[in-house]
Amino acid sequence: MKPLRLQRVSEKPLLTPRQEVPWERDAVLNTAALYTDNRVHLFYRGVAHPGWQLGNDAPYLSSIGHAVSEDGLSFKCESEPVLSPAMEKDGSMIHNPEDPRVAKIADTFYMTYCDYDGVIVQICLASSKDLRQWRNHGPVIPYAKFGMNKNAALFPEKIQGKYGMIHRPEPPQCRTSEAAFDWDIWSRDAAYPGGMRLAFSEDLVHWTYEEAVLMGPRAEHWDNLKVGIAGPPIKIPQGWLVVYHGVDKSKTYRLGIALLDLKDPAKVLFRQAEPILEPELEWERCGDVPNVVFSCGGFLRDEKLWVYYGGADADIGAACADIGLFQSCPANDAD
């Protein structure tokens, strides 16, 4: 069976930083993506980091912007961000909102995002009825439970009467360490092997957490260091289609694909051995963080899987593939 591979819709980025817009002048990346009302909506991370690569004390500021397209290729970006740093909104402080993922559940859009206050990262939640006015709900997973936590996405419908979420706790060492980030920390705790986990809730406030790792790194593969969810799972007749990122020990980020059981998403029905997208173009290999393709969202449109992604943490592109190729894959390789 030929593995599924995404094909880029353009050799050039679809979105690049707008130099005249202060909150996104240095980078755009890691975008949520959804198709609704015959339009493609991106909720992307816009960054201002004047001089941070030079090691000075200039602030690193992250906001979440909104862009809309009729064809999924040419986008109109709003002038003001949806969520901004140092914003107190709906009774909860937003510090630096990062990596949004948006799911529509019934008639409401829910955005999970990472909030970084300079010390810790927490998963937070916002909601909207129209994709323009957002209510901020603050942290959704307590720091006391998992410590650092990233890469959270909601399922787009309830499962067995409960909301479902995939998230990835950081190793406990991240909770107390004041040293510079250490990539090898992922190999020091067998209980936190850089893998995704499930959580369930009846009200989006109180959560129960699965202890077992849903999908973790694979020692002999391209995702041998850590993995995390891309966008919300996509429902197809065969199961929940999951796009995820994987990192290898050379710190290269690629995208992979898997299939979860519809009624019991803890069951991994299929996980492709090969990546579906990897950094190959110049703007994917050279940027703020080299050798990165990182997605926070995708959707099905016209029988094709569309995935939007950040390249080298600096620009945004898109790629797609005929979903029929994946639907014909046998669900017998979950290793």
Buried (B, 14 or more C-beta within 10 A) or exposed (E): EEEBBBEBBEEEBBBBBBEEBEBBBBBBBBBBBBBEEEEBBBBBBBBBBBEBEEEEEEEBBBBBBBBBBEEBEEBEBEEEBBBBBEBEBEEBEBBBBBBBBBBBBEEEBBBBBBBBEEEBBBBBBBBBEEBEEBEBBBEBBEBEEBBBBBBBBBBBBBBEEBBBBBBBBBBBBBBEEEEEEEEEBBBEBEEBBBBBBBBBBEEBEEBEBBEEBBBBBBEEBBBBBBBBBBBBBBBBEBBBBBBBBBBBEEEBBBBBBBBBBBEEBEBBBBBBEBBBBBBEBEBBBBBBBBBBBBBBBBBBBEEBBBBBBBBBBBBBBBBBBEBEBBBEBEBEBEE
